[in-house]
Amino acid sequence: MRRIVLLLVFVAMLFTLPANARAAPDVTLENLTIQLWPDHDELAVLVIYDFNLSADTPLPATMRFKIPSSANLAAVASDSGGTLVDVAHDLSAAQGNSQVVSFTIADQTSYHLEYYLPYTLQGKVRNFVFTWPGDYAVTSFNLALQKPSAATNITTDPVLADIPSDQNGFAYQATSTLKLAAQQPFSLKVRYENDSDTLSASTLKVQPSSPLTDNLPGQVSVMTYIPWVLAGLALLLIAGGIGWYWFSSRGSTGSPKRGWQVSARDKTATDATQDRQVYCHQCGKRAQADDRFCRTCGAELRRGEA
């Protein structure tokens, strides 16, 4: 009876263990492409992992990649519709020759990891050794080396084959496709000469992300606005012409009218004054408008007579 109770307690403890404390299922990388870019944008080797999990991998899956203790982690990201999105990750303290990058994969998409690996510099000769430590089994493993723009006398061990240049004109050497088991490492020794510290990225020419056409989104053409500008100028000219005509007409018709009114008034006043002038019938002298007798001969003035 006592043994049965102990067995039941043990089974209960197994079910109450945290999920991350249980044995994790084996993880296989369906494909893993590793690119080595020495002297690309830093005087070091940029190491790039791009990988996918096998379709039968239970998700979410916690991934742990060992990188050299001297390496400088640059990025951990996932591919979201062609755009890399940062993934939360942890980086353990270096122990011996390695440190561990850990993160969780929640969906079946491509993942991306970058770090910088220092190389050995002796005069103009540069050496480094890259090692894939075999963290996981890989169904399709490929490794490519980007030739530095200013490098000469590049040698590798094992020997790599030349492959076509990329869209930026960088030349590459690569392995054939390999299948690697878990804990099966792969190493590559690289030696080359470089008389300067010229970085490959500095030779890149700025290129548009897509062909420049009239239908390019966001593109603004001056020709689009010329008709509107001309229409606005035409409206301004029409409004200016109307305003000029109105003010000119008002000035030219108003002044003569006022002048005509003054002339008519003056003429009327003159006529009225002439109508009120009186002459003496006796001596012919002109009298004032209010006189009743001639100021010269004293004769009574006759008014209202023609």
Order of alpha helices (4+ residues) and beta strands (2+ residues): alpha-beta-beta-beta-beta-beta-beta-beta-beta-beta-beta-beta-beta-beta-beta-beta-beta-alpha-beta-beta
